[in-house]
Amino acid sequence: MQEEWATEVDDLKMAEEIVNKHLERNEGEPLGFFEIIVEDEETSHCELSDWLVELAEQYDELYGEEQALYVMKRVIGCYMLAGSTIH
C-alpha cells in the first residue's frame, strides 16, 4: 500500500515544468537519465542529466534531503514507470 503524498500535484507540476524546459533546450530530443562525459581517449564518466539534478535540487530546497528523495522516487514512478514498481 502506498503512503499518502500530499504534495503530489505540485511536485508533478514542477517536474513537468523542468522537463519541458530541458526538452526545449535539447531541441525536443528525448532526455536521458545519464550523460556520458568523455574527458580524453582513456577517461570517461557518467553523470546524472541536468534535468534530474535540477529537479532533485528543487525538491531538496523545498523539503530537505530525506523528503526530497521520497518525492523524487514518487515522481519518477509516476512519469517514468507509469505508476508501476520495479521488482
C-alpha positions in Angstrom: 0.0 0.0 0.0 1.4 3.4 -1.0 1.6 6.2 1.5 -0.4 9.4 1.0 1.5 12.0 -1.0 0.0 15.4 0.0 2.2 17.5 -2.4 1.7 15.2 -5.4 0.0 17.7 -7.7 2.6 20.4 -7.1 5.5 18.0 -7.3 4.4 16.6 -10.6 3.7 20.1 -12.0 7.3 21.2 -11.0 8.7 18.1 -12.7 6.7 18.8 -15.9 8.0 22.4 -16.0 11.6 21.3 -15.5 11.4 18.5 -18.1 9.7 20.8 -20.6 12.4 23.5 -20.1 15.1 20.9 -20.7 13.3 19.4 -23.7 13.2 22.9 -25.2 17.0 23.4 -24.6 17.5 20.0 -26.1 15.5 21.0 -29.2 12.9 18.3 -28.5 15.3 15.4 -28.4 14.5 12.8 -25.7 16.1 13.4 -22.3 18.1 10.6 -20.7 18.8 9.9 -17.1 22.6 10.0 -17.5 25.2 11.7 -19.6 28.5 10.1 -20.6 31.3 12.7 -20.2 34.4 11.8 -22.3 37.5 13.6 -20.8 40.0 12.1 -23.2 40.7 8.9 -25.1 41.1 6.8 -21.9 38.9 8.6 -19.4 35.1 9.0 -19.3 32.5 9.0 -16.5 28.7 9.1 -16.1 26.7 11.9 -14.5 23.1 12.4 -13.8 21.4 14.5 -16.5 20.9 18.2 -15.8 17.1 18.0 -15.6 17.3 15.3 -12.9 19.9 17.3 -11.0 17.8 20.5 -11.2 14.6 18.6 -10.1 16.4 17.0 -7.1 17.9 20.4 -6.1 14.4 22.0 -6.2 12.9 19.2 -4.1 15.8 19.3 -1.7 15.4 23.1 -1.3 11.6 22.7 -0.6 11.6 19.6 1.6 15.1 18.7 2.8 17.1 15.7 1.8 15.0 12.9 3.2 11.6 14.1 1.9 13.2 15.2 -1.4 14.4 11.6 -2.0 10.9 10.3 -1.3 9.4 12.8 -3.7 11.9 12.0 -6.5 11.1 8.3 -6.2 7.4 9.0 -6.4 7.7 11.4 -9.4 9.9 9.0 -11.3 7.5 6.3 -10.5 4.6 8.3 -11.9 6.2 9.6 -15.0 8.8 7.0 -16.0 7.2 3.8 -14.8 3.5 4.8 -15.2 2.9 4.0 -11.5 4.5 0.5 -11.7 7.1 -0.7 -9.3 10.4 -2.3 -10.5 10.8 -5.6 -8.6 
